[in-house]
Amino acid sequence: MPDEVHVLSTQDGLNQIRKRLFEDGVFAQFKRDYPILEQTKFDPANHLHVITDQMVSL
């Protein structure tokens, strides 16, 4: 079983994850439904990473 979950996404994607998984309680319910995952770390402050476009305009 995973120790941690990390997500790489766009800012819009991370906003949706924060809303749907954390604010709406979906991830907490998932962990209750599957007790084997109770210790899995997935914290929106530390495990969500934004991908940005670093390309320079030519």
mmCIF file as Biopython writes it, N, C-alpha, C and O atoms, coordinates in Angstrom:
data_model
#
loop_
_atom_site.group_PDB
_atom_site.id
_atom_site.type_symbol
_atom_site.label_atom_id
_atom_site.label_alt_id
_atom_site.label_comp_id
_atom_site.label_asym_id
_atom_site.label_entity_id
_atom_site.label_seq_id
_atom_site.pdbx_PDB_ins_code
_atom_site.Cartn_x
_atom_site.Cartn_y
_atom_site.Cartn_z
_atom_site.occupancy
_atom_site.B_iso_or_equiv
_atom_site.auth_seq_id
_atom_site.auth_asym_id
_atom_site.pdbx_PDB_model_num
ATOM 1   N N  . MET A ? 1  ? 0.834   -1.168 0.000   1.0 0.0 1  A 1 
ATOM 2   C CA . MET A ? 1  ? 0.000   0.000  0.000   1.0 0.0 1  A 1 
ATOM 3   C C  . MET A ? 1  ? 0.889   1.245  0.000   1.0 0.0 1  A 1 
ATOM 4   O O  . MET A ? 1  ? 1.970   1.238  0.588   1.0 0.0 1  A 1 
ATOM 5   N N  . PRO A ? 2  ? 0.442   2.292  -0.647  1.0 0.0 2  A 1 
ATOM 6   C CA . PRO A ? 2  ? 1.261   3.509  -0.696  1.0 0.0 2  A 1 
ATOM 7   C C  . PRO A ? 2  ? 1.309   4.201  0.666   1.0 0.0 2  A 1 
ATOM 8   O O  . PRO A ? 2  ? 0.345   4.179  1.431   1.0 0.0 2  A 1 
ATOM 9   N N  . ASP A ? 3  ? 2.467   4.816  0.945   1.0 0.0 3  A 1 
ATOM 10  C CA . ASP A ? 3  ? 2.613   5.615  2.166   1.0 0.0 3  A 1 
ATOM 11  C C  . ASP A ? 3  ? 2.069   7.021  1.961   1.0 0.0 3  A 1 
ATOM 12  O O  . ASP A ? 3  ? 1.534   7.635  2.884   1.0 0.0 3  A 1 
ATOM 13  N N  . GLU A ? 4  ? 2.212   7.524  0.732   1.0 0.0 4  A 1 
ATOM 14  C CA . GLU A ? 4  ? 1.794   8.880  0.401   1.0 0.0 4  A 1 
ATOM 15  C C  . GLU A ? 4  ? 1.208   8.915  -1.000  1.0 0.0 4  A 1 
ATOM 16  O O  . GLU A ? 4  ? 1.503   8.065  -1.840  1.0 0.0 4  A 1 
ATOM 17  N N  . VAL A ? 5  ? 0.372   9.918  -1.233  1.0 0.0 5  A 1 
ATOM 18  C CA . VAL A ? 5  ? -0.145  10.194 -2.570  1.0 0.0 5  A 1 
ATOM 19  C C  . VAL A ? 5  ? 0.267   11.618 -2.914  1.0 0.0 5  A 1 
ATOM 20  O O  . VAL A ? 5  ? 0.043   12.539 -2.129  1.0 0.0 5  A 1 
ATOM 21  N N  . HIS A ? 6  ? 0.867   11.801 -4.083  1.0 0.0 6  A 1 
ATOM 22  C CA . HIS A ? 6  ? 1.221   13.129 -4.589  1.0 0.0 6  A 1 
ATOM 23  C C  . HIS A ? 6  ? 0.521   13.314 -5.925  1.0 0.0 6  A 1 
ATOM 24  O O  . HIS A ? 6  ? 0.376   12.365 -6.696  1.0 0.0 6  A 1 
ATOM 25  N N  . VAL A ? 7  ? 0.087   14.540 -6.195  1.0 0.0 7  A 1 
ATOM 26  C CA . VAL A ? 7  ? -0.577  14.848 -7.460  1.0 0.0 7  A 1 
ATOM 27  C C  . VAL A ? 7  ? 0.149   16.004 -8.125  1.0 0.0 7  A 1 
ATOM 28  O O  . VAL A ? 7  ? 0.416   17.028 -7.496  1.0 0.0 7  A 1 
ATOM 29  N N  . LEU A ? 8  ? 0.467   15.830 -9.404  1.0 0.0 8  A 1 
ATOM 30  C CA . LEU A ? 8  ? 1.008   16.896 -10.245 1.0 0.0 8  A 1 
ATOM 31  C C  . LEU A ? 8  ? -0.096  17.286 -11.208 1.0 0.0 8  A 1 
ATOM 32  O O  . LEU A ? 8  ? -0.637  16.434 -11.913 1.0 0.0 8  A 1 
ATOM 33  N N  . SER A ? 9  ? -0.437  18.570 -11.247 1.0 0.0 9  A 1 
ATOM 34  C CA . SER A ? 9  ? -1.526  19.002 -12.120 1.0 0.0 9  A 1 
ATOM 35  C C  . SER A ? 9  ? -1.418  20.494 -12.375 1.0 0.0 9  A 1 
ATOM 36  O O  . SER A ? 9  ? -0.558  21.178 -11.819 1.0 0.0 9  A 1 
ATOM 37  N N  . THR A ? 10 ? -2.297  20.978 -13.217 1.0 0.0 10 A 1 
ATOM 38  C CA . THR A ? 10 ? -2.406  22.423 -13.436 1.0 0.0 10 A 1 
ATOM 39  C C  . THR A ? 10 ? -3.076  23.043 -12.211 1.0 0.0 10 A 1 
ATOM 40  O O  . THR A ? 10 ? -3.633  22.333 -11.375 1.0 0.0 10 A 1 
ATOM 41  N N  . GLN A ? 11 ? -3.020  24.359 -12.112 1.0 0.0 11 A 1 
ATOM 42  C CA . GLN A ? 11 ? -3.673  25.039 -10.991 1.0 0.0 11 A 1 
ATOM 43  C C  . GLN A ? 11 ? -5.174  24.757 -10.985 1.0 0.0 11 A 1 
ATOM 44  O O  . GLN A ? 11 ? -5.763  24.533 -9.927  1.0 0.0 11 A 1 
ATOM 45  N N  . ASP A ? 12 ? -5.788  24.766 -12.161 1.0 0.0 12 A 1 
ATOM 46  C CA . ASP A ? 12 ? -7.224  24.464 -12.234 1.0 0.0 12 A 1 
ATOM 47  C C  . ASP A ? 12 ? -7.519  23.047 -11.739 1.0 0.0 12 A 1 
ATOM 48  O O  . ASP A ? 12 ? -8.481  22.830 -11.002 1.0 0.0 12 A 1 
ATOM 49  N N  . GLY A ? 13 ? -6.697  22.096 -12.142 1.0 0.0 13 A 1 
ATOM 50  C CA . GLY A ? 13 ? -6.883  20.717 -11.701 1.0 0.0 13 A 1 
ATOM 51  C C  . GLY A ? 13 ? -6.742  20.576 -10.198 1.0 0.0 13 A 1 
ATOM 52  O O  . GLY A ? 13 ? -7.517  19.865 -9.558  1.0 0.0 13 A 1 
ATOM 53  N N  . LEU A ? 14 ? -5.743  21.260 -9.629  1.0 0.0 14 A 1 
ATOM 54  C CA . LEU A ? 14 ? -5.546  21.191 -8.181  1.0 0.0 14 A 1 
ATOM 55  C C  . LEU A ? 14 ? -6.700  21.844 -7.434  1.0 0.0 14 A 1 
ATOM 56  O O  . LEU A ? 14 ? -7.092  21.374 -6.366  1.0 0.0 14 A 1 
ATOM 57  N N  . ASN A ? 15 ? -7.244  22.917 -7.983  1.0 0.0 15 A 1 
ATOM 58  C CA . ASN A ? 15 ? -8.409  23.550 -7.350  1.0 0.0 15 A 1 
ATOM 59  C C  . ASN A ? 15 ? -9.588  22.582 -7.304  1.0 0.0 15 A 1 
ATOM 60  O O  . ASN A ? 15 ? -10.309 22.524 -6.308  1.0 0.0 15 A 1 
ATOM 61  N N  . GLN A ? 16 ? -9.783  21.828 -8.377  1.0 0.0 16 A 1 
ATOM 62  C CA . GLN A ? 16 ? -10.867 20.843 -8.408  1.0 0.0 16 A 1 
ATOM 63  C C  . GLN A ? 16 ? -10.624 19.726 -7.399  1.0 0.0 16 A 1 
ATOM 64  O O  . GLN A ? 16 ? -11.552 19.277 -6.726  1.0 0.0 16 A 1 
ATOM 65  N N  . ILE A ? 17 ? -9.380  19.282 -7.296  1.0 0.0 17 A 1 
ATOM 66  C CA . ILE A ? 17 ? -9.040  18.232 -6.329  1.0 0.0 17 A 1 
ATOM 67  C C  . ILE A ? 17 ? -9.298  18.721 -4.913  1.0 0.0 17 A 1 
ATOM 68  O O  . ILE A ? 17 ? -9.898  18.008 -4.110  1.0 0.0 17 A 1 
ATOM 69  N N  . ARG A ? 18 ? -8.845  19.939 -4.599  1.0 0.0 18 A 1 
ATOM 70  C CA . ARG A ? 18 ? -9.081  20.487 -3.254  1.0 0.0 18 A 1 
ATOM 71  C C  . ARG A ? 18 ? -10.578 20.514 -2.935  1.0 0.0 18 A 1 
ATOM 72  O O  . ARG A ? 18 ? -11.000 20.122 -1.846  1.0 0.0 18 A 1 
ATOM 73  N N  . LYS A ? 19 ? -11.359 20.975 -3.885  1.0 0.0 19 A 1 
ATOM 74  C CA . LYS A ? 19 ? -12.808 21.080 -3.671  1.0 0.0 19 A 1 
ATOM 75  C C  . LYS A ? 19 ? -13.455 19.708 -3.543  1.0 0.0 19 A 1 
ATOM 76  O O  . LYS A ? 19 ? -14.165 19.441 -2.574  1.0 0.0 19 A 1 
ATOM 77  N N  . ARG A ? 20 ? -13.215 18.854 -4.504  1.0 0.0 20 A 1 
ATOM 78  C CA . ARG A ? 20 ? -13.937 17.580 -4.558  1.0 0.0 20 A 1 
ATOM 79  C C  . ARG A ? 20 ? -13.441 16.556 -3.544  1.0 0.0 20 A 1 
ATOM 80  O O  . ARG A ? 20 ? -14.246 15.886 -2.897  1.0 0.0 20 A 1 
ATOM 81  N N  . LEU A ? 21 ? -12.138 16.428 -3.399  1.0 0.0 21 A 1 
ATOM 82  C CA . LEU A ? 21 ? -11.611 15.394 -2.504  1.0 0.0 21 A 1 
ATOM 83  C C  . LEU A ? 21 ? -11.538 15.833 -1.052  1.0 0.0 21 A 1 
ATOM 84  O O  . LEU A ? 21 ? -11.799 15.036 -0.150  1.0 0.0 21 A 1 
ATOM 85  N N  . PHE A ? 22 ? -11.184 17.092 -0.815  1.0 0.0 22 A 1 
ATOM 86  C CA . PHE A ? 22 ? -10.971 17.522 0.562   1.0 0.0 22 A 1 
ATOM 87  C C  . PHE A ? 22 ? -12.150 18.308 1.130   1.0 0.0 22 A 1 
ATOM 88  O O  . PHE A ? 22 ? -12.661 17.950 2.191   1.0 0.0 22 A 1 
ATOM 89  N N  . GLU A ? 23 ? -12.591 19.357 0.463   1.0 0.0 23 A 1 
ATOM 90  C CA . GLU A ? 23 ? -13.699 20.157 0.990   1.0 0.0 23 A 1 
ATOM 91  C C  . GLU A ? 23 ? -14.997 19.363 1.030   1.0 0.0 23 A 1 
ATOM 92  O O  . GLU A ? 23 ? -15.773 19.490 1.977   1.0 0.0 23 A 1 
ATOM 93  N N  . ASP A ? 24 ? -15.237 18.555 0.022   1.0 0.0 24 A 1 
ATOM 94  C CA . ASP A ? 24 ? -16.459 17.745 -0.021  1.0 0.0 24 A 1 
ATOM 95  C C  . ASP A ? 24 ? -16.329 16.441 0.777   1.0 0.0 24 A 1 
ATOM 96  O O  . ASP A ? 24 ? -17.308 15.707 0.912   1.0 0.0 24 A 1 
ATOM 97  N N  . GLY A ? 25 ? -15.135 16.144 1.307   1.0 0.0 25 A 1 
ATOM 98  C CA . GLY A ? 25 ? -14.937 14.986 2.167   1.0 0.0 25 A 1 
ATOM 99  C C  . GLY A ? 25 ? -14.812 13.651 1.466   1.0 0.0 25 A 1 
ATOM 100 O O  . GLY A ? 25 ? -14.908 12.609 2.115   1.0 0.0 25 A 1 
ATOM 101 N N  . VAL A ? 26 ? -14.600 13.652 0.164   1.0 0.0 26 A 1 
ATOM 102 C CA . VAL A ? 26 ? -14.539 12.399 -0.592  1.0 0.0 26 A 1 
ATOM 103 C C  . VAL A ? 26 ? -13.334 11.549 -0.182  1.0 0.0 26 A 1 
ATOM 104 O O  . VAL A ? 26 ? -13.463 10.335 -0.028  1.0 0.0 26 A 1 
ATOM 105 N N  . PHE A ? 27 ? -12.171 12.170 -0.005  1.0 0.0 27 A 1 
ATOM 106 C CA . PHE A ? 27 ? -10.989 11.376 0.362   1.0 0.0 27 A 1 
ATOM 107 C C  . PHE A ? 27 ? -11.139 10.787 1.764   1.0 0.0 27 A 1 
ATOM 108 O O  . PHE A ? 27 ? -10.761 9.637  1.989   1.0 0.0 27 A 1 
ATOM 109 N N  . ALA A ? 28 ? -11.676 11.544 2.696   1.0 0.0 28 A 1 
ATOM 110 C CA . ALA A ? 28 ? -11.901 11.028 4.052   1.0 0.0 28 A 1 
ATOM 111 C C  . ALA A ? 28 ? -12.854 9.836  4.018   1.0 0.0 28 A 1 
ATOM 112 O O  . ALA A ? 28 ? -12.631 8.847  4.717   1.0 0.0 28 A 1 
ATOM 113 N N  . GLN A ? 29 ? -13.901 9.920  3.223   1.0 0.0 29 A 1 
ATOM 114 C CA . GLN A ? 29 ? -14.844 8.806  3.100   1.0 0.0 29 A 1 
ATOM 115 C C  . GLN A ? 29 ? -14.176 7.589  2.458   1.0 0.0 29 A 1 
ATOM 116 O O  . GLN A ? 29 ? -14.418 6.455  2.870   1.0 0.0 29 A 1 
ATOM 117 N N  . PHE A ? 30 ? -13.341 7.828  1.456   1.0 0.0 30 A 1 
ATOM 118 C CA . PHE A ? 30 ? -12.608 6.743  0.797   1.0 0.0 30 A 1 
ATOM 119 C C  . PHE A ? 30 ? -11.743 5.992  1.811   1.0 0.0 30 A 1 
ATOM 120 O O  . PHE A ? 30 ? -11.698 4.762  1.805   1.0 0.0 30 A 1 
ATOM 121 N N  . LYS A ? 31 ? -11.060 6.738  2.679   1.0 0.0 31 A 1 
ATOM 122 C CA . LYS A ? 31 ? -10.220 6.103  3.696   1.0 0.0 31 A 1 
ATOM 123 C C  . LYS A ? 31 ? -11.061 5.344  4.720   1.0 0.0 31 A 1 
ATOM 124 O O  . LYS A ? 31 ? -10.622 4.312  5.228   1.0 0.0 31 A 1 
ATOM 125 N N  . ARG A ? 32 ? -12.249 5.830  5.029   1.0 0.0 32 A 1 
ATOM 126 C CA . ARG A ? 32 ? -13.140 5.088  5.934   1.0 0.0 32 A 1 
ATOM 127 C C  . ARG A ? 32 ? -13.641 3.809  5.266   1.0 0.0 32 A 1 
ATOM 128 O O  . ARG A ? 32 ? -13.771 2.772  5.917   1.0 0.0 32 A 1 
ATOM 129 N N  . ASP A ? 33 ? -13.919 3.887  3.974   1.0 0.0 33 A 1 
ATOM 130 C CA . ASP A ? 33 ? -14.401 2.713  3.243   1.0 0.0 33 A 1 
ATOM 131 C C  . ASP A ? 33 ? -13.320 1.651  3.078   1.0 0.0 33 A 1 
ATOM 132 O O  . ASP A ? 33 ? -13.621 0.459  3.006   1.0 0.0 33 A 1 
ATOM 133 N N  . TYR A ? 34 ? -12.070 2.080  3.020   1.0 0.0 34 A 1 
ATOM 134 C CA . TYR A ? 34 ? -10.931 1.171  2.833   1.0 0.0 34 A 1 
ATOM 135 C C  . TYR A ? 34 ? -9.929  1.402  3.958   1.0 0.0 34 A 1 
ATOM 136 O O  . TYR A ? 34 ? -8.943  2.113  3.763   1.0 0.0 34 A 1 
ATOM 137 N N  . PRO A ? 35 ? -10.163 0.816  5.133   1.0 0.0 35 A 1 
ATOM 138 C CA . PRO A ? 35 ? -9.327  1.063  6.310   1.0 0.0 35 A 1 
ATOM 139 C C  . PRO A ? 35 ? -7.843  0.769  6.099   1.0 0.0 35 A 1 
ATOM 140 O O  . PRO A ? 35 ? -7.001  1.326  6.803   1.0 0.0 35 A 1 
ATOM 141 N N  . ILE A ? 36 ? -7.515  -0.088 5.153   1.0 0.0 36 A 1 
ATOM 142 C CA . ILE A ? 36 ? -6.106  -0.383 4.893   1.0 0.0 36 A 1 
ATOM 143 C C  . ILE A ? 36 ? -5.352  0.877  4.448   1.0 0.0 36 A 1 
ATOM 144 O O  . ILE A ? 36 ? -4.128  0.941  4.562   1.0 0.0 36 A 1 
ATOM 145 N N  . LEU A ? 37 ? -6.077  1.868  3.946   1.0 0.0 37 A 1 
ATOM 146 C CA . LEU A ? 37 ? -5.467  3.117  3.479   1.0 0.0 37 A 1 
ATOM 147 C C  . LEU A ? 37 ? -5.475  4.218  4.537   1.0 0.0 37 A 1 
ATOM 148 O O  . LEU A ? 37 ? -5.064  5.343  4.253   1.0 0.0 37 A 1 
ATOM 149 N N  . GLU A ? 38 ? -5.928  3.916  5.738   1.0 0.0 38 A 1 
ATOM 150 C CA . GLU A ? 38 ? -6.087  4.932  6.778   1.0 0.0 38 A 1 
ATOM 151 C C  . GLU A ? 38 ? -4.798  5.711  7.056   1.0 0.0 38 A 1 
ATOM 152 O O  . GLU A ? 38 ? -4.857  6.905  7.350   1.0 0.0 38 A 1 
ATOM 153 N N  . GLN A ? 39 ? -3.647  5.062  6.968   1.0 0.0 39 A 1 
ATOM 154 C CA . GLN A ? 39 ? -2.375  5.731  7.261   1.0 0.0 39 A 1 
ATOM 155 C C  . GLN A ? 39 ? -1.756  6.426  6.048   1.0 0.0 39 A 1 
ATOM 156 O O  . GLN A ? 39 ? -0.708  7.059  6.174   1.0 0.0 39 A 1 
ATOM 157 N N  . THR A ? 40 ? -2.378  6.319  4.892   1.0 0.0 40 A 1 
ATOM 158 C CA . THR A ? 40 ? -1.852  6.948  3.683   1.0 0.0 40 A 1 
ATOM 159 C C  . THR A ? 40 ? -1.932  8.460  3.804   1.0 0.0 40 A 1 
ATOM 160 O O  . THR A ? 40 ? -2.996  9.014  4.082   1.0 0.0 40 A 1 
ATOM 161 N N  . LYS A ? 41 ? -0.803  9.124  3.595   1.0 0.0 41 A 1 
ATOM 162 C CA . LYS A ? 41 ? -0.738  10.581 3.700   1.0 0.0 41 A 1 
ATOM 163 C C  . LYS A ? 41 ? -1.110  11.215 2.362   1.0 0.0 41 A 1 
ATOM 164 O O  . LYS A ? 41 ? -0.565  10.865 1.316   1.0 0.0 41 A 1 
ATOM 165 N N  . PHE A ? 42 ? -2.038  12.145 2.423   1.0 0.0 42 A 1 
ATOM 166 C CA . PHE A ? 42 ? -2.442  12.907 1.246   1.0 0.0 42 A 1 
ATOM 167 C C  . PHE A ? 42 ? -3.010  14.213 1.763   1.0 0.0 42 A 1 
ATOM 168 O O  . PHE A ? 42 ? -4.210  14.336 2.009   1.0 0.0 42 A 1 
ATOM 169 N N  . ASP A ? 43 ? -2.134  15.177 1.923   1.0 0.0 43 A 1 
ATOM 170 C CA . ASP A ? 43 ? -2.458  16.461 2.530   1.0 0.0 43 A 1 
ATOM 171 C C  . ASP A ? 43 ? -2.418  17.539 1.450   1.0 0.0 43 A 1 
ATOM 172 O O  . ASP A ? 43 ? -1.415  17.658 0.746   1.0 0.0 43 A 1 
ATOM 173 N N  . PRO A ? 44 ? -3.481  18.325 1.303   1.0 0.0 44 A 1 
ATOM 174 C CA . PRO A ? 44 ? -3.486  19.330 0.237   1.0 0.0 44 A 1 
ATOM 175 C C  . PRO A ? 44 ? -2.374  20.367 0.366   1.0 0.0 44 A 1 
ATOM 176 O O  . PRO A ? 44 ? -1.981  20.970 -0.633  1.0 0.0 44 A 1 
ATOM 177 N N  . ALA A ? 45 ? -1.868  20.583 1.554   1.0 0.0 45 A 1 
ATOM 178 C CA . ALA A ? 45 ? -0.805  21.576 1.740   1.0 0.0 45 A 1 
ATOM 179 C C  . ALA A ? 45 ? 0.556   21.053 1.293   1.0 0.0 45 A 1 
ATOM 180 O O  . ALA A ? 45 ? 1.423   21.840 0.911   1.0 0.0 45 A 1 
ATOM 181 N N  . ASN A ? 46 ? 0.754   19.744 1.336   1.0 0.0 46 A 1 
ATOM 182 C CA . ASN A ? 46 ? 2.081   19.182 1.064   1.0 0.0 46 A 1 
ATOM 183 C C  . ASN A ? 46 ? 2.149   18.208 -0.105  1.0 0.0 46 A 1 
ATOM 184 O O  . ASN A ? 46 ? 3.242   17.886 -0.570  1.0 0.0 46 A 1 
ATOM 185 N N  . HIS A ? 47 ? 1.021   17.739 -0.584  1.0 0.0 47 A 1 
ATOM 186 C CA . HIS A ? 47 ? 1.041   16.668 -1.575  1.0 0.0 47 A 1 
ATOM 187 C C  . HIS A ? 47 ? 0.428   17.033 -2.922  1.0 0.0 47 A 1 
ATOM 188 O O  . HIS A ? 47 ? 0.293   16.176 -3.795  1.0 0.0 47 A 1 
ATOM 189 N N  . LEU A ? 48 ? 0.060   18.292 -3.094  1.0 0.0 48 A 1 
ATOM 190 C CA . LEU A ? 48 ? -0.458  18.761 -4.381  1.0 0.0 48 A 1 
ATOM 191 C C  . LEU A ? 48 ? 0.566   19.709 -4.984  1.0 0.0 48 A 1 
ATOM 192 O O  . LEU A ? 48 ? 0.969   20.680 -4.343  1.0 0.0 48 A 1 
ATOM 193 N N  . HIS A ? 49 ? 0.987   19.437 -6.203  1.0 0.0 49 A 1 
ATOM 194 C CA . HIS A ? 49 ? 2.062   20.192 -6.845  1.0 0.0 49 A 1 
ATOM 195 C C  . HIS A ? 49 ? 1.584   20.725 -8.193  1.0 0.0 49 A 1 
ATOM 196 O O  . HIS A ? 49 ? 1.080   19.976 -9.029  1.0 0.0 49 A 1 
ATOM 197 N N  . VAL A ? 50 ? 1.752   22.026 -8.385  1.0 0.0 50 A 1 
ATOM 198 C CA . VAL A ? 50 ? 1.285   22.657 -9.617  1.0 0.0 50 A 1 
ATOM 199 C C  . VAL A ? 50 ? 2.355   22.563 -10.701 1.0 0.0 50 A 1 
ATOM 200 O O  . VAL A ? 50 ? 3.545   22.730 -10.433 1.0 0.0 50 A 1 
ATOM 201 N N  . ILE A ? 51 ? 1.916   22.296 -11.914 1.0 0.0 51 A 1 
ATOM 202 C CA . ILE A ? 51 ? 2.791   22.290 -13.084 1.0 0.0 51 A 1 
ATOM 203 C C  . ILE A ? 51 ? 2.603   23.633 -13.779 1.0 0.0 51 A 1 
ATOM 204 O O  . ILE A ? 51 ? 1.477   24.044 -14.061 1.0 0.0 51 A 1 
ATOM 205 N N  . THR A ? 52 ? 3.700   24.304 -14.050 1.0 0.0 52 A 1 
ATOM 206 C CA . THR A ? 52 ? 3.613   25.586 -14.751 1.0 0.0 52 A 1 
ATOM 207 C C  . THR A ? 52 ? 4.352   25.506 -16.074 1.0 0.0 52 A 1 
ATOM 208 O O  . THR A ? 52 ? 5.244   24.675 -16.252 1.0 0.0 52 A 1 
ATOM 209 N N  . ASP A ? 53 ? 3.980   26.364 -16.988 1.0 0.0 53 A 1 
ATOM 210 C CA . ASP A ? 53 ? 4.617   26.436 -18.294 1.0 0.0 53 A 1 
ATOM 211 C C  . ASP A ? 53 ? 5.838   27.337 -18.178 1.0 0.0 53 A 1 
ATOM 212 O O  . ASP A ? 53 ? 5.706   28.539 -17.946 1.0 0.0 53 A 1 
ATOM 213 N N  . GLN A ? 54 ? 7.004   26.774 -18.335 1.0 0.0 54 A 1 
ATOM 214 C CA . GLN A ? 54 ? 8.253   27.517 -18.201 1.0 0.0 54 A 1 
ATOM 215 C C  . GLN A ? 54 ? 8.812   27.962 -19.548 1.0 0.0 54 A 1 
ATOM 216 O O  . GLN A ? 54 ? 9.926   28.481 -19.612 1.0 0.0 54 A 1 
ATOM 217 N N  . MET A ? 55 ? 8.054   27.765 -20.624 1.0 0.0 55 A 1 
ATOM 218 C CA . MET A ? 55 ? 8.544   28.123 -21.956 1.0 0.0 55 A 1 
ATOM 219 C C  . MET A ? 55 ? 8.655   29.637 -22.089 1.0 0.0 55 A 1 
ATOM 220 O O  . MET A ? 55 ? 7.828   30.386 -21.570 1.0 0.0 55 A 1 
ATOM 221 N N  . VAL A ? 56 ? 9.677   30.062 -22.784 1.0 0.0 56 A 1 
ATOM 222 C CA . VAL A ? 56 ? 9.912   31.483 -23.024 1.0 0.0 56 A 1 
ATOM 223 C C  . VAL A ? 56 ? 9.394   31.829 -24.415 1.0 0.0 56 A 1 
ATOM 224 O O  . VAL A ? 56 ? 9.649   31.100 -25.374 1.0 0.0 56 A 1 
ATOM 225 N N  . SER A ? 57 ? 8.676   32.925 -24.527 1.0 0.0 57 A 1 
ATOM 226 C CA . SER A ? 57 ? 8.193   33.360 -25.842 1.0 0.0 57 A 1 
ATOM 227 C C  . SER A ? 57 ? 9.367   33.749 -26.716 1.0 0.0 57 A 1 
ATOM 228 O O  . SER A ? 57 ? 10.280  34.443 -26.268 1.0 0.0 57 A 1 
ATOM 229 N N  . LEU A ? 58 ? 9.346   33.308 -27.952 1.0 0.0 58 A 1 
ATOM 230 C CA . LEU A ? 58 ? 10.432  33.632 -28.886 1.0 0.0 58 A 1 
ATOM 231 C C  . LEU A ? 58 ? 10.043  34.759 -29.797 1.0 0.0 58 A 1 
ATOM 232 O O  . LEU A ? 58 ? 10.834  35.166 -30.648 1.0 0.0 58 A 1 
#
